[in-house]
Amino acid sequence: MGSTPATHRTKGGLQAFSRKRRRIAALLSAPLVLLYLAFVLLTAFEHNIMLTPLVPGVTIAILLGVLVIADVWVTTFLYVRWVSRSVN
């Protein structure tokens, strides 16, 4: 009805930002989901592989668990940094 050009610009800008946010979230989430899925599936179906020692006291299960936790921190850091740079 009474839309002004500024309203369209704002709405279009918000929609563009929303598309970028969804794309960034998907790109950052995909590796984390794959790593977590690998961890869960190996734990469920290949228990012996997970018990394989890499060095004394460190098994593949421990390494993958640490990688999952580290990936969560890295993903969160990258997303927060992207949002901080993208939002005024």
RARA-V666779 format. One record per helix or strand. SS is the DSSP state (a for helix, b for strand). FROM is the first residue (numbers start at 1). LEN is the number of residues. Records with the same first field share a line. If there is no record, write none. Layout:
# RARA-V666779
SS: FROM-LEN + FROM-LEN
This chain:
# RARA-V666779
a: 5-41 + 47-4 + 60-27
b: 53-3 + 58-2
